[in-house]
């Protein structure tokens, strides 16, 4: 086993490295297993865009699609079969990591249908269905942190199901998510579930915040000085909120019953602006008990030239708040920024899901 030194240092600093990608090809080629042994990868996240990309490479799925076509499976049922099969197989590859980490890592995430982002009842039903369909203890069901998603998060956790909360952009919404998590665990305990078996992460999106705010700063005189500062400050303020909430008596009571804290997960860590270092959302967000889910390009860049220098988050809350005060002072409407990012985040995943359905429909037609 040869683990890269930068990735090893990151892991030792308390950051769990998850890959933000999944495909049948990764599973069957042995690539996923190699990433565990060679690149310190201890989990995988998927989303509608990732599956749309994976299934557009039809060759990997031909045999299964032909089989489903012969059975007369619908497009929706075929998508469910293909995605849950990939996630189930990936979960089996990560089973040892899951067991060795005491259930903390070795997690594989699968998202509910993004068209349900504003429907609490159907999100809960779909999450329960996915949990049963994959039938692996190291699955995490992804639920978006929309207003309608919050009660769904609580109810799904109350069923003893592990949850990856996705599409979090603002610290205020993150606080709502942590509250939903605590309520879910309290209900799970009342329902007789073993809290030690339930895991959760809160996926806080990073690069898109800079993309949106930098675009607005271009139209403001003197805005240049604040470019590229918002996303890291936002994530660091989220970590401060995490430390606060998981230091409360409410949390300590759950921890005493074996509960695991909901870890902050840095998502959208691929750098969109070539003016910035391609590892900045790794280097500047190193903190204990966090997850960084990286696209493969970011994972390779981190292995090659990251500047891993220990904890770069703790103690930065005051300076991070100053960045936000300065942004507000410059005329950036932060509430509008976060509302736009959430809306666009849901729309992007819905668009990818439509593309996925179209691709599968074509494949089923060809198979017939």
C-alpha angles and dihedrals in degrees: 000000000000113000117190113250096231092050091045091052090049092051091047089053088061100263116132110213114220126178116237095213141068135180140154088250092059090051100046097040093056091242094125092052090048092053089057094052100035107028104035091243109163103173147015134225126197134185137178092274092052092051092045088056093044095050093046083072090075098181093074091055102035098104095048092045091052090051092049092046090053089053091051094243118177122240092254092048091048092051089049092050095047097045097043090048091055092046093046092051092046090050089054091052089052095043094103092049089050093052095042092051093050091248095306098108135016087082127154118197127213122184128225115241103290090221086074095059092114097038114085098185097048092044090056092047093048093047091053090047092051092048090054094042095053093037097191125129092222096058120115117198112218117225122178118240095237118140088260091045094060098073089042090057091054094047095046092050088048087062090059093255121142114237137203106199108211139191097037112160109158132054090230092056088045089056088052089051093052089050090051089050094052091047090049093053092047089054092044089055091049088050091056099252122149103247091204089069095056119087131180141178129191110221107215111191115227121173096044089063091060091044093055098039095043088054090055093044090059088069094051124084108243091009091125091082091064098046115126095009103096103071097052092042089050093051092046091052088050089055091051089053089049092053090049097049095043090052094060128108089241090062095041090058090056093043088055087060091054100268120156119223118252102249123219109245120201107220131178089038096152108109113243099187115068089207088073129072110266091231099045094109088054101040095047098043103056111137137141119272096016135123126220112197108199134191109234093258090057092045090054093046090050091051091048106043115351118147099228106180104157127263110004096169112052113094095017099102097101094049090045092051089052089057089055092046089052092049091051090046090053090056102261110149098217095184088057091047092056093043090052093047093051093047092047091045092057092043093051092053092046089052091049090048090053089050089049092052091048092050092049092046089055092046092051090049092051091047090055 
